[in-house]
């Protein structure tokens, strides 16, 4: 969908539909809504007065103007109560109303943004509304052939701005478009079936991102990984005919001497569990086990397009985890890239193995900070549900920065402890560490294991197992791949750059 910023007055704008957000506890109409209500002869106040529209979060009512306005329809969308309003409510409202209009066959709409909805956050109000509109319209349809002609698309959203606010609105619309495009790119990677998103194809997609200025991509293939001693990654890959890849995607936005921020993303393009095979039910969803890697690629893509003045390196260990005659087995001992040895208790605890090599490799870049994202543990879903990212790490300031970015982006995190006693869970009797600490504190013991391969720099681990894939529509996350982590990382990077 194209988004065009125009100078003008919404009430005078010709459109198939104009979008008006309304608060639930507004005692009377104000601003643009009041102007349009007067011109239309009270259409809006009559609807509200009848009780048919209350302004509850993402509630929608469509009124036909019958020639009283240049616009054919007025689409009211609820923002909920003033006291409970935030940027995520705004994202949800615009996603819901745009999707509703698309369902009606509307191709073009217009709106005007109240930049004072949240004090001191004019730029974020614009960004949130545009993100909601674009992300809510996402559809994954490349394999749809039957009934393809029935698929509906929204073509254009015009945002009407005053001459005074035009530059601010236009600038932030462009930024929001870049971020939403990166999220949708990540969603496409995750949604693709595993036969169409192998480690080699994922590497190819990362290299496509590197066509941008100041971005480069290196792919470490199987022979290189063997020479380097990336044995944990190679072990996980040993049961598959698909060769593993270590993807290194670098964006040089800062000064040459500046230490990079490293983003590490788990890239399991399919995870059967290996010898410790998963149940058949929902195994099809295991194509999404590369959601962390997709988020990292998307974040680097957005950072480059936004020209964030930082050096950022994305590292994505990519492989499949399959059973087979050459597959690694429970009881095996692996010497990892760091030189530390790992006892394999469960081949379905493979994500932490490939991340162990990637995190150890990240230390060679002498990073300013390291953040990893992974659909790592089902235990995180049990602890926090489907909507929240588990956060653990070694640096309080880095965790605070990420939490602040989470509040602004709506991709919420919740910190879990990483106290010393949890590290006992991953100590092995016959090797340095074991790759499973058992069921108790499963998310924490996984992070404790990862911490052994991190080094001395600030590090945070984000377990995105819950929100990476949704089985039901959410306001701006249609059923399927969420692309979670992209907006969170970009918000963190933009804030870090401002500091």
VMD Tcl script that draws the C-alpha trace (Angstrom):
set ca {
  {0.00 0.00 0.00}
  {1.27 3.45 -0.91}
  {1.17 6.10 1.82}
  {1.09 9.68 0.58}
  {1.32 12.77 2.78}
  {-0.72 15.70 1.48}
  {-1.38 19.22 2.67}
  {-5.03 20.02 3.12}
  {-8.14 19.57 5.23}
  {-9.59 16.10 5.82}
  {-13.21 17.26 5.57}
  {-12.47 18.56 2.06}
  {-10.60 15.46 0.89}
  {-12.13 13.28 -1.79}
  {-11.73 9.65 -0.77}
  {-13.47 6.29 -0.68}
  {-13.25 6.53 3.12}
  {-11.90 8.89 5.74}
  {-10.65 7.37 8.99}
  {-11.48 9.05 12.31}
  {-10.08 7.69 15.60}
  {-12.34 8.39 18.61}
  {-11.77 7.90 22.34}
  {-14.21 5.83 24.38}
  {-14.57 8.34 27.20}
  {-14.79 11.53 25.11}
  {-17.77 13.49 26.39}
  {-18.00 15.44 23.16}
  {-16.43 15.47 19.74}
  {-13.51 17.80 19.18}
  {-11.10 18.82 16.44}
  {-11.38 17.13 13.05}
  {-14.16 14.79 14.21}
  {-16.28 17.77 15.32}
  {-15.71 19.60 12.03}
  {-16.72 16.57 9.98}
  {-19.74 15.92 12.19}
  {-21.01 19.46 11.62}
  {-20.50 19.32 7.86}
  {-22.19 15.92 7.64}
  {-25.23 17.06 9.58}
  {-24.43 15.16 12.80}
  {-23.85 11.70 11.32}
  {-21.13 10.90 13.86}
  {-22.85 12.31 16.95}
  {-26.07 10.51 16.01}
  {-24.24 7.18 15.79}
  {-22.48 7.71 19.11}
  {-25.66 8.98 20.75}
  {-27.54 5.87 19.68}
  {-24.99 3.70 21.49}
  {-24.00 1.87 18.31}
  {-20.42 3.12 18.58}
  {-18.68 3.45 21.94}
  {-15.05 3.98 20.90}
  {-13.79 0.81 22.54}
  {-10.27 -0.27 21.44}
  {-10.29 -1.08 17.70}
  {-14.12 -0.99 17.51}
  {-15.15 0.04 13.99}
  {-18.26 1.62 12.49}
  {-18.62 2.78 8.89}
  {-21.06 5.57 7.96}
  {-22.04 6.50 4.39}
  {-21.91 10.27 3.93}
  {-24.63 10.42 1.22}
  {-22.94 13.36 -0.51}
  {-22.53 15.54 2.57}
  {-18.74 15.23 2.21}
  {-16.36 14.65 -0.71}
  {-15.53 11.32 0.98}
  {-17.95 8.43 0.39}
  {-17.58 6.91 3.86}
  {-16.54 7.82 7.40}
  {-14.77 4.95 9.18}
  {-14.77 5.46 12.95}
  {-12.26 3.47 14.97}
  {-12.07 3.31 18.75}
  {-8.98 4.22 20.77}
  {-10.32 3.09 24.13}
  {-10.04 5.22 27.26}
  {-7.67 8.19 27.46}
  {-5.92 6.88 30.57}
  {-5.23 3.50 28.98}
  {-4.14 4.84 25.60}
  {-0.64 4.15 24.31}
  {1.23 3.74 21.03}
  {0.26 0.09 20.74}
  {-3.46 0.96 20.98}
  {-2.90 3.37 18.09}
  {-1.11 0.71 16.02}
  {-3.97 -1.69 16.69}
  {-6.64 0.87 15.79}
  {-5.15 1.73 12.41}
  {-4.41 -1.92 11.62}
  {-7.99 -2.92 12.41}
  {-9.71 -0.16 10.47}
  {-7.50 -0.50 7.39}
  {-8.04 -4.26 7.33}
  {-11.80 -3.74 7.77}
  {-11.92 -1.33 4.83}
  {-9.92 -3.72 2.69}
  {-12.45 -6.43 3.50}
  {-15.20 -4.11 2.23}
  {-13.35 -3.70 -1.06}
  {-12.22 -0.14 -0.33}
  {-9.00 0.62 -2.20}
  {-8.16 4.11 -1.00}
  {-8.61 5.97 2.28}
  {-7.51 9.17 3.99}
  {-6.87 10.22 7.56}
  {-5.46 13.06 9.62}
  {-3.27 12.32 12.63}
  {-3.70 14.16 15.92}
  {-0.02 14.66 16.74}
  {-0.87 15.59 20.34}
  {-2.44 12.24 21.24}
  {0.56 11.58 23.48}
  {2.45 14.55 24.89}
  {5.93 15.02 23.45}
  {5.63 12.07 21.07}
  {4.55 13.57 17.75}
  {7.04 11.54 15.72}
  {6.10 8.31 17.50}
  {2.38 8.92 16.93}
  {2.99 9.13 13.18}
  {5.23 6.08 13.19}
  {2.79 3.97 15.23}
  {-0.21 4.78 13.03}
  {1.68 3.99 9.82}
  {3.24 0.82 11.24}
  {-0.19 -0.38 12.31}
  {-1.72 0.29 8.90}
  {1.05 -1.45 6.96}
  {1.63 -4.40 9.30}
  {-2.08 -5.07 9.69}
  {-2.45 -5.51 5.92}
  {0.26 -8.17 5.66}
  {-0.69 -11.29 3.70}
  {1.52 -14.24 2.71}
  {0.12 -15.40 -0.60}
  {2.88 -16.56 -3.02}
  {1.58 -20.14 -3.02}
  {-2.12 -19.28 -3.38}
  {-3.39 -20.22 -6.84}
  {-7.05 -21.20 -6.31}
  {-9.22 -18.12 -5.80}
  {-6.28 -15.78 -6.18}
  {-8.48 -13.29 -8.02}
  {-10.56 -12.92 -4.84}
  {-7.63 -11.64 -2.78}
  {-8.24 -8.01 -1.80}
  {-5.61 -5.30 -1.56}
  {-5.61 -1.75 -0.19}
  {-3.85 0.53 -2.66}
  {-3.40 3.89 -0.98}
  {-3.63 5.76 2.30}
  {-3.45 9.55 2.19}
  {-2.34 11.28 5.38}
  {-3.55 14.87 5.48}
  {-1.25 17.30 7.29}
  {-1.11 21.02 7.88}
  {1.66 23.03 6.24}
  {3.21 23.46 9.68}
  {3.39 19.70 10.38}
  {3.97 18.45 6.83}
  {7.75 17.92 7.09}
  {7.51 16.10 10.43}
  {4.72 13.83 9.22}
  {6.39 13.02 5.92}
  {9.75 12.24 7.55}
  {8.24 9.87 10.08}
  {5.98 8.22 7.52}
  {9.10 7.35 5.54}
  {10.82 5.94 8.63}
  {7.76 3.88 9.52}
  {7.60 2.54 5.96}
  {11.24 1.38 6.18}
  {10.63 -0.39 9.50}
  {7.36 -2.02 8.35}
  {9.03 -3.20 5.13}
  {11.76 -4.86 7.21}
  {9.18 -6.58 9.43}
  {7.30 -7.86 6.38}
  {10.57 -9.05 4.85}
  {11.24 -11.05 8.03}
  {7.66 -12.38 8.00}
  {8.15 -13.59 4.42}
  {11.34 -15.45 5.41}
  {9.60 -17.11 8.36}
  {6.40 -17.95 6.47}
  {8.21 -19.67 3.62}
  {8.03 -23.50 3.76}
  {11.30 -25.16 4.76}
  {11.80 -26.67 1.30}
  {11.81 -23.09 -0.02}
  {13.80 -21.60 2.89}
  {16.89 -23.78 3.33}
  {20.08 -22.51 4.99}
  {21.46 -21.73 1.52}
  {18.36 -19.76 0.52}
  {18.38 -17.87 3.82}
  {22.02 -16.97 3.14}
  {21.04 -15.81 -0.34}
  {18.29 -13.57 1.11}
  {20.84 -12.03 3.51}
  {23.14 -11.33 0.58}
  {20.28 -9.54 -1.18}
  {20.09 -7.17 1.80}
  {23.82 -6.50 1.31}
  {23.12 -4.74 -2.00}
  {22.55 -1.65 0.10}
  {25.24 0.96 0.69}
  {27.63 0.20 3.56}
  {26.30 -3.37 3.91}
  {28.35 -6.50 3.22}
  {27.63 -10.20 3.60}
  {29.99 -13.13 4.15}
  {28.82 -16.74 4.15}
  {30.92 -19.32 6.00}
  {30.23 -22.65 4.29}
  {30.68 -26.19 5.60}
  {34.35 -26.50 4.68}
  {35.15 -23.16 6.31}
  {33.16 -24.10 9.42}
  {35.17 -27.34 9.72}
  {38.48 -25.48 9.48}
  {37.32 -23.00 12.13}
  {36.12 -25.71 14.51}
  {32.45 -24.73 14.55}
  {31.65 -28.25 15.70}
  {28.46 -27.46 17.61}
  {26.84 -26.00 14.49}
  {28.20 -28.87 12.37}
  {26.85 -31.46 14.81}
  {23.32 -30.11 14.59}
  {23.60 -30.05 10.79}
  {24.99 -33.59 10.53}
  {21.63 -35.32 10.02}
  {20.60 -33.11 7.08}
  {21.64 -33.12 3.43}
  {21.33 -29.32 3.48}
  {24.69 -27.70 4.19}
  {24.91 -25.38 7.20}
  {25.82 -21.73 6.75}
  {27.12 -19.09 9.11}
  {25.77 -15.79 7.79}
  {27.71 -12.63 8.68}
  {25.84 -9.48 7.64}
  {27.71 -6.24 8.40}
  {26.50 -2.64 8.24}
  {29.21 0.02 8.57}
  {27.13 3.03 9.59}
  {29.49 4.30 12.28}
  {33.12 5.32 12.39}
  {35.67 2.71 11.39}
  {37.16 2.60 14.89}
  {33.78 2.17 16.62}
  {33.09 -1.26 18.13}
  {30.07 -2.96 16.52}
  {26.84 -3.99 18.12}
  {26.39 -7.69 17.37}
  {22.97 -9.18 16.73}
  {22.89 -12.98 16.77}
  {19.83 -14.82 15.44}
  {19.00 -18.50 15.61}
  {18.56 -19.81 12.06}
  {17.01 -23.29 12.29}
  {15.22 -23.43 8.95}
  {13.54 -26.64 10.11}
  {13.72 -28.38 13.47}
  {12.41 -31.95 13.73}
  {14.13 -32.36 17.09}
  {16.67 -34.73 15.50}
  {17.05 -38.13 17.22}
  {15.07 -36.67 20.16}
  {12.25 -36.21 17.68}
  {9.33 -33.89 18.33}
  {5.68 -35.02 18.29}
  {4.06 -34.90 14.85}
  {1.42 -32.41 16.00}
  {2.41 -28.89 14.93}
  {5.81 -30.01 13.67}
  {4.95 -28.07 10.51}
  {5.39 -24.89 12.54}
  {9.04 -25.75 13.08}
  {9.84 -23.95 9.85}
  {9.60 -20.87 12.09}
  {12.63 -21.84 14.18}
  {14.66 -19.33 12.18}
  {12.56 -16.39 13.41}
  {15.51 -14.97 15.37}
  {17.70 -15.08 12.29}
  {14.97 -13.45 10.19}
  {14.61 -10.68 12.78}
  {18.34 -9.98 12.70}
  {18.39 -9.78 8.89}
  {15.36 -7.47 8.99}
  {16.92 -5.26 11.66}
  {20.17 -4.83 9.71}
  {18.11 -4.06 6.59}
  {16.14 -1.35 8.41}
  {19.24 0.08 10.10}
  {20.91 0.51 6.72}
  {17.84 2.09 5.12}
  {17.43 4.44 8.11}
  {21.16 5.23 7.96}
  {21.59 4.65 11.69}
  {25.12 5.86 12.56}
  {26.32 2.64 14.19}
  {28.37 -0.36 13.15}
  {26.06 -3.37 13.34}
  {26.91 -6.99 12.62}
  {24.30 -9.71 12.26}
  {25.45 -13.29 12.80}
  {23.03 -16.07 11.86}
  {23.98 -19.74 12.26}
  {21.68 -21.52 9.80}
  {20.95 -25.23 9.52}
  {18.29 -27.93 9.66}
  {18.01 -30.38 12.57}
  {16.98 -33.80 11.22}
  {17.36 -37.45 12.27}
  {19.44 -39.73 10.04}
  {22.29 -42.19 9.93}
  {24.85 -39.42 10.36}
  {22.85 -37.36 12.88}
  {24.35 -36.42 16.22}
  {23.00 -38.40 19.17}
  {22.17 -38.07 22.85}
  {25.35 -38.86 24.77}
  {27.69 -37.35 22.17}
  {30.33 -34.90 23.32}
  {31.18 -31.94 21.10}
  {34.15 -29.60 21.25}
  {32.69 -26.20 20.41}
  {34.32 -23.27 18.60}
  {35.29 -21.77 21.96}
  {37.19 -24.94 22.89}
  {34.71 -25.78 25.64}
  {33.14 -29.22 25.52}
  {29.42 -29.96 25.49}
  {27.61 -33.16 26.44}
  {24.49 -33.65 24.34}
  {21.59 -34.88 26.47}
  {18.84 -33.91 24.05}
  {19.23 -33.27 20.32}
  {16.11 -31.10 20.44}
  {18.10 -28.60 22.53}
  {19.93 -27.72 19.34}
  {19.38 -23.97 19.22}
  {21.71 -23.33 22.12}
  {24.38 -25.42 20.41}
  {24.46 -23.39 17.21}
  {24.20 -20.16 19.24}
  {27.16 -21.30 21.37}
  {29.42 -21.24 18.31}
  {27.90 -18.00 17.01}
  {28.24 -16.20 20.37}
  {31.85 -17.32 20.77}
  {32.57 -16.14 17.23}
  {30.94 -12.78 18.03}
  {33.62 -12.14 20.67}
  {36.24 -11.89 17.92}
  {34.61 -8.65 16.70}
  {35.38 -7.01 20.10}
  {31.76 -5.84 20.29}
  {30.24 -2.98 22.21}
  {27.32 -5.28 23.07}
  {25.78 -8.57 21.94}
  {22.07 -9.33 21.71}
  {20.79 -12.72 20.61}
  {17.27 -13.66 19.57}
  {16.00 -17.21 19.44}
  {12.85 -19.27 19.49}
  {14.71 -21.22 22.12}
  {12.45 -22.82 24.72}
  {8.85 -23.97 25.06}
  {9.36 -23.23 28.75}
  {9.30 -19.52 27.94}
  {5.79 -19.89 26.53}
  {4.71 -21.70 29.70}
  {6.20 -18.91 31.83}
  {5.18 -15.82 29.87}
  {2.56 -16.89 27.32}
  {2.40 -16.06 23.64}
  {2.80 -12.28 23.72}
  {5.95 -11.57 25.74}
  {9.67 -12.03 25.08}
  {11.79 -13.54 27.83}
  {14.88 -11.43 28.59}
  {18.01 -12.54 30.43}
  {21.52 -11.16 30.40}
  {24.66 -9.96 32.10}
  {24.40 -6.18 31.82}
  {21.75 -4.14 33.64}
  {22.17 -1.02 31.48}
  {21.72 -3.00 28.28}
  {18.63 -4.67 29.71}
  {17.19 -1.26 30.64}
  {17.77 0.02 27.11}
  {16.04 -2.99 25.62}
  {13.12 -2.70 28.03}
  {12.69 0.97 27.11}
  {12.72 0.04 23.41}
  {10.17 -2.68 24.15}
  {7.76 -0.19 25.71}
  {7.93 2.08 22.67}
  {7.76 -0.67 20.06}
  {5.04 -2.71 21.78}
  {7.24 -5.84 21.55}
  {7.26 -6.40 25.29}
  {9.99 -8.12 27.29}
  {10.03 -9.53 30.80}
  {13.25 -10.20 32.65}
  {13.94 -13.59 34.17}
  {16.77 -14.10 36.70}
  {20.14 -15.55 35.78}
  {21.45 -16.15 39.30}
  {24.50 -18.27 40.03}
  {22.55 -21.26 41.32}
  {20.95 -21.75 37.90}
  {24.37 -22.33 36.36}
  {24.63 -25.57 38.30}
  {21.86 -26.96 36.06}
  {24.11 -27.03 32.98}
  {27.27 -28.46 34.51}
  {28.19 -31.87 33.06}
  {29.81 -34.80 34.88}
  {31.92 -35.77 31.87}
  {32.23 -32.55 29.82}
  {32.35 -28.85 30.59}
  {28.62 -28.33 30.10}
  {25.50 -30.23 29.08}
  {23.00 -28.87 26.58}
  {19.93 -29.47 28.72}
  {19.31 -28.63 32.34}
  {16.00 -30.50 32.45}
  {12.46 -29.18 32.71}
  {12.73 -26.92 35.81}
  {13.64 -23.34 34.88}
  {14.12 -24.43 31.28}
  {14.36 -20.93 29.83}
  {16.83 -19.83 32.50}
  {19.07 -22.89 32.23}
  {19.20 -22.40 28.44}
  {20.39 -18.84 28.96}
  {22.87 -20.02 31.61}
  {24.29 -22.41 29.01}
  {24.61 -19.60 26.42}
  {26.35 -17.35 28.93}
  {29.31 -19.75 29.01}
  {30.17 -18.81 25.41}
  {29.61 -15.05 25.50}
  {32.80 -13.47 26.81}
  {33.16 -10.32 28.91}
  {31.13 -7.84 26.86}
  {27.53 -6.78 27.71}
  {25.09 -9.46 26.54}
  {21.33 -9.95 26.50}
  {19.43 -13.03 25.38}
  {15.86 -12.66 24.06}
  {13.73 -15.81 23.96}
  {11.05 -15.09 21.35}
  {9.44 -18.55 21.36}
  {6.04 -17.18 22.39}
  {5.38 -14.19 20.11}
  {7.29 -15.38 17.01}
  {4.24 -17.17 15.56}
  {0.58 -16.58 16.28}
  {-2.29 -19.00 15.65}
  {-4.91 -16.23 15.70}
  {-5.17 -12.74 14.26}
  {-3.93 -9.93 16.46}
  {-4.59 -6.25 15.66}
  {-1.46 -5.64 13.56}
  {-0.13 -9.21 13.47}
  {-2.24 -11.37 11.15}
  {-2.26 -15.09 11.92}
  {1.18 -16.60 11.23}
  {4.67 -15.10 11.36}
  {4.96 -11.99 13.52}
  {8.43 -10.79 12.50}
  {8.91 -10.08 16.20}
  {12.17 -8.52 17.23}
  {12.71 -6.31 14.18}
  {10.95 -3.23 15.58}
  {12.38 -3.86 19.05}
  {15.95 -4.02 17.75}
  {15.51 -1.00 15.48}
  {14.08 1.07 18.34}
  {17.01 0.00 20.55}
  {19.56 0.86 17.83}
  {18.01 4.27 17.12}
  {18.06 5.13 20.82}
  {21.64 3.87 21.19}
  {22.67 6.05 18.24}
  {21.04 9.11 19.81}
  {23.01 8.49 23.02}
}
mol new
graphics top color blue
foreach p $ca { graphics top sphere $p radius 0.5 }
foreach p [lrange $ca 0 end-1] q [lrange $ca 1 end] { graphics top cylinder $p $q radius 0.2 }
display resetview
